[in-house]
Each structure stands twice: as structure tokens, then as C-alpha cells.
Amino acid sequence: MKTQASPLRVDGARLWDSLMELGKIGGTAKGGVCRLALTDLDKQGRDLVTSWARAEGMSVVVDQIGNIFMRRPGRNNALPPVMTGSHIDTQPTGGKFDGNYGVLSGIEVIRTLNQHGIQTEAPIEVAVWTNEEGSRFVPVMMGSGVFCGAFTLEHAYNATDIDGKKVRDELERIGYIGDQVCGDHPIGAYYEAHIEQGPVLENADTVIGVVPAVLGLSWYDCTVTGFESHAGPTPMEIRKDALQVSTYIMQEVVAIAHRYPPYGRGTVGQVQVMPNSRNVIPGQVKFSIDLRNVSDESLNHMHEDLVAYLEAMRQKTGLSIELERVSYFPPCPFHPDCVDNVRAASAALGYKTMDVVSGAGHDAIYAARLAPAGMIFVPCKDGVSHNEIEDARPEHLEAGCNVLLQAMLASAGVVKD
């Protein structure tokens, strides 16, 4: 075996060709991809990726929720593997790079190691996580969530799509329900390469985003109940207008985010007005609230501010205001060793970097519950993702994969002659 030269680089053209080939499965007229989880197209994508892995001499194991683990052995196979990966399911109007880049970067790392005859001390694995997007089945990040014990296998199996089809049945139908118990699979360290899905790197003309953490999020349903009545005869001073009170709360959601910079986020994205008639004062409004920040402390303060404001509005208006927290993901700081390995790899390769805290969820969040983890971001055009026009420059994708290769070698160790 050869020793590691300085610094080893991947074949960017080969990586690009793999992305374009996978992108044909479920390809759309606008150049995007529609390949929903556990469909026939998902099966075709899984079959293609695993065929590439087997062609490189990797073993393939599938667990009970359909997660795929493709392993290149190390010299000491008793060591837990250094893993990378992501997902290949897409949004209904998705792109070629979200998730797919993370999986195929892993395949390209293996191809490069094989091409140069480099042996690692620990095994290296590439994972394909099931139903990360949550477009067809809820919850999102299903495969990695079951793997780390965030929710049960039975809960995931019983999830249904809009046609009433269950996850378990669809896994069996496409032939990707495995025997390995979920989570019965050690991880020594985990890295995930991903397009940023935002505009920060492109706006800063920076190639590599070092991801120290993922924002935590707190989701709520808020219901304001007033009294509907005729818009003409009802005087302003006696109205119980649920929508007008709701607009004050919506503005406060944004104000709360501004009070906790730089990572505070506050969004109202869904609103239902009842009875939703032009000449009726709204009697009830239901709307979503999305709060995010990088630390538990900040996110808890934002929650407390929201609760206090709602109580003040109840007292002021006399209307019923109900708040239900429907989902909570704590902030996820990544392991300092993995973050440092990404920084060191970027420096050795001469790439310009900056820290980018992720505002979106990724499978790495759940992997980080079980092992040291880190992420690598590369720019995407105009920051656009979850869209058929999602795009990225080949040289940026190559750079991210080079960083992934070096970071994984730092964790796995290179066998010296």
C-alpha cells in the first residue's frame, strides 16, 4: 500500500458525472429531480448507488428502516467505521445536489482511495439515510432518527403517505427492508458534505463553509379565537377580531428573533383565517410559529418572550390565545475534533473558509447523538435549494469532496508502509 501523499485530491469530473447520472432517475423537465422516498424511482437510485459501491469492493448492509451502509474495510476492522453520507430522496420539485452530493462525495472518496492504493486503519463507510426530506412520509430525517433512537421503528413503519401507504409496506415492496437492527451499527466519526442551501457562502465568495453547529428549532401552533360578525354593522370598538390580534403576535415573532442576534430566527409561514369571508370579521385564526437559534439558552429565552407576550395580549384583548409546541429540535453543536479536521483540511488544500451555522436540519444532527460529527458546506447558486433550478459549480463540489476526503483520513488514519 502507498502512503498518503500531500494532499490527495478527488476526481471532480468523475464526481460530477455521478451526480448527473443519478439525477436522471426522476429527472424533471426543468432540470430538477422528483424522487420521493420508497418509490420505484427511489429503488432505482438505491440500486445504482449500491452498484457503484459494490464495483469498488464495498460490502452493503441494509437495516430495518432501509438505511444503507456501504463499507470499505480498514486494516483494523474491529474499529468503528468513519462514516459519511446523506440521502438520495428528494422534494417533489427538488434538485440534483441536496443530499445526493453527500452520498456521492462518499463514493468518490472511496474511488480515490482505491485508485491510489491507500489503506486506512479504520473502515470507511458511506450511508444512505431513508426519507430525510419527509416529502412523502413524516417525520423528516426518518432513517437517521430511528437509527439514533429519536423515535421508534414501529412509529416510522406506521407512517402513511397521502394514499394511505405505509412505510413498512413500501420498504418491503422496493426490497429495502433489511435485517440489521436499527442502531446496531457503530460509528467512530461522521462527516456530511452538503450544499449550503442558503446564500451566505456565495455572497462572501467563499468556497468552504465550516459548520460548527445546526440551529435548534421550536415549532408552535397558535390559535386566536374572537367572534365573527358582519363587517358593516359592527362598530370597531366592540369587535373581537381574531386576525387583527394575530397580526400583532406575528410581528412580535419577528421582533423576538431580532432581539437574539445573530442567529435568532422567527417565522410565521402558515395562516388559516376562519371563516375567511370578505365581509365577515375573522372569528378564529390558526397560524404556525417557527423560532430558531444556535443555543438552548437563547432558544429558551425566545420561548419565554413569546409566552409572556401572549399572556399580555390575553389580558389586553380578552380573546382566547392558545399556544401548542408541536416540535422541538435542540441546537446541535458539532464535535470540536471533527470541526477542527474540516478546518485543517481546508487550510492544507488552500481553500477560503468561513463558519456557517446551518439553519436547516440534516441527518448529521442525529448521527451527532452517537458519535463525533461535523459538516462541510459548499455554495449553491443564489442560495436556492428545494427547487428544480438548484445548482452548484463543479469546482466547488470538487473542493468540498477534497475536504471530506482529508477530514475522513484524519479520523480513520492512514496505514504507513
Secondary structure as the mmCIF struct_conf table of DSSP 4:
data_model
#
loop_
_struct_conf.conf_type_id
_struct_conf.id
_struct_conf.beg_label_comp_id
_struct_conf.beg_label_asym_id
_struct_conf.beg_label_seq_id
_struct_conf.end_label_comp_id
_struct_conf.end_label_asym_id
_struct_conf.end_label_seq_id
HELX_LH_PP_P HELX_LH_PP_P1 LYS A 2 GLN A 4
TURN_TY1_P TURN_TY1_P1 SER A 6 PRO A 7
HELX_RH_AL_P HELX_RH_AL_P1 GLY A 12 GLY A 23
TURN_TY1_P TURN_TY1_P2 LYS A 24 GLY A 26
STRN STRN1 GLY A 27 GLY A 27
TURN_TY1_P TURN_TY1_P3 ALA A 29 LYS A 30
BEND BEND1 GLY A 31 GLY A 31
STRN STRN2 VAL A 33 VAL A 33
TURN_TY1_P TURN_TY1_P4 ALA A 37 LEU A 38
BEND BEND2 THR A 39 THR A 39
HELX_RH_AL_P HELX_RH_AL_P2 ASP A 40 ALA A 55
TURN_TY1_P TURN_TY1_P5 GLU A 56 GLY A 57
STRN STRN3 SER A 59 VAL A 62
STRN STRN4 ASP A 63 ASP A 63
TURN_TY1_P TURN_TY1_P6 GLN A 64 ILE A 65
STRN STRN5 ILE A 68 ARG A 72
BEND BEND3 ARG A 75 ARG A 75
TURN_TY1_P TURN_TY1_P7 ASN A 77 ALA A 78
BEND BEND4 LEU A 79 LEU A 79
HELX_LH_PP_P HELX_LH_PP_P2 PRO A 80 PRO A 81
STRN STRN6 VAL A 82 SER A 86
TURN_TY1_P TURN_TY1_P8 PRO A 92 THR A 93
STRN STRN7 GLY A 94 GLY A 94
BEND BEND5 LYS A 96 PHE A 97
TURN_TY1_P TURN_TY1_P9 ASP A 98 GLY A 99
HELX_RH_AL_P HELX_RH_AL_P3 ASN A 100 GLN A 115
TURN_TY1_P TURN_TY1_P10 HIS A 116 GLY A 117
STRN STRN8 THR A 120 THR A 120
BEND BEND6 GLU A 121 ALA A 122
STRN STRN9 ILE A 124 VAL A 128
BEND BEND7 THR A 130 THR A 130
BEND BEND8 GLU A 132 GLU A 133
BEND BEND9 SER A 135 MET A 141
HELX_RH_AL_P HELX_RH_AL_P4 MET A 142 CYS A 148
TURN_TY1_P TURN_TY1_P11 GLY A 149 GLY A 149
BEND BEND10 ALA A 150 PHE A 151
HELX_RH_AL_P HELX_RH_AL_P5 LEU A 153 TYR A 157
TURN_TY1_P TURN_TY1_P12 ASN A 158 ASN A 158
STRN STRN10 THR A 160 THR A 160
TURN_TY1_P TURN_TY1_P13 ILE A 162 ASP A 163
STRN STRN11 LYS A 166 LYS A 166
HELX_RH_AL_P HELX_RH_AL_P6 VAL A 167 ILE A 174
TURN_TY1_P TURN_TY1_P14 GLY A 175 GLY A 175
BEND BEND11 ASP A 179 ASP A 179
STRN STRN12 GLN A 180 GLN A 180
HELX_LH_PP_P HELX_LH_PP_P3 VAL A 181 VAL A 181
TURN_TY1_P TURN_TY1_P15 CYS A 182 GLY A 183
BEND BEND12 HIS A 185 HIS A 185
BEND BEND13 GLY A 188 GLY A 188
STRN STRN13 ALA A 189 ILE A 195
BEND BEND14 GLN A 197 PRO A 199
HELX_RH_AL_P HELX_RH_AL_P7 VAL A 200 ASN A 203
TURN_TY1_P TURN_TY1_P16 ALA A 204 ASP A 205
BEND BEND15 VAL A 207 VAL A 207
STRN STRN14 ILE A 208 VAL A 211
STRN STRN15 ALA A 213 VAL A 214
STRN STRN16 GLY A 216 THR A 225
STRN STRN17 PHE A 227 PHE A 227
STRN STRN18 HIS A 230 HIS A 230
TURN_TY1_P TURN_TY1_P17 ALA A 231 PRO A 233
BEND BEND16 THR A 234 THR A 234
HELX_RH_3T_P HELX_RH_3T_P1 MET A 236 ILE A 238
STRN STRN19 LYS A 240 LYS A 240
HELX_RH_AL_P HELX_RH_AL_P8 ALA A 242 ARG A 259
BEND BEND17 TYR A 260 TYR A 260
TURN_TY1_P TURN_TY1_P18 PRO A 261 TYR A 263
STRN STRN20 ARG A 265 THR A 267
STRN STRN21 VAL A 271 MET A 274
BEND BEND18 PRO A 275 PRO A 275
TURN_TY1_P TURN_TY1_P19 ARG A 278 ASN A 279
STRN STRN22 VAL A 280 VAL A 280
STRN STRN23 GLN A 284 ASN A 293
BEND BEND19 VAL A 294 SER A 295
HELX_RH_AL_P HELX_RH_AL_P9 ASP A 296 THR A 317
STRN STRN24 SER A 320 PHE A 329
STRN STRN25 CYS A 332 PRO A 333
HELX_LH_PP_P HELX_LH_PP_P4 PHE A 334 HIS A 335
HELX_RH_AL_P HELX_RH_AL_P10 PRO A 336 LEU A 349
TURN_TY1_P TURN_TY1_P20 GLY A 350 GLY A 350
STRN STRN26 THR A 353 ASP A 355
STRN STRN27 SER A 358 SER A 358
BEND BEND20 ALA A 360 ALA A 360
HELX_RH_AL_P HELX_RH_AL_P11 ASP A 363 ALA A 367
TURN_TY1_P TURN_TY1_P21 ALA A 368 LEU A 370
BEND BEND21 ALA A 371 ALA A 371
STRN STRN28 ALA A 373 VAL A 378
HELX_RH_3T_P HELX_RH_3T_P2 LYS A 381 GLY A 383
BEND BEND22 HIS A 386 ASN A 387
TURN_TY1_P TURN_TY1_P22 GLU A 388 ILE A 389
HELX_RH_AL_P HELX_RH_AL_P12 PRO A 394 ALA A 412
STRN STRN29 VAL A 414 VAL A 414
#
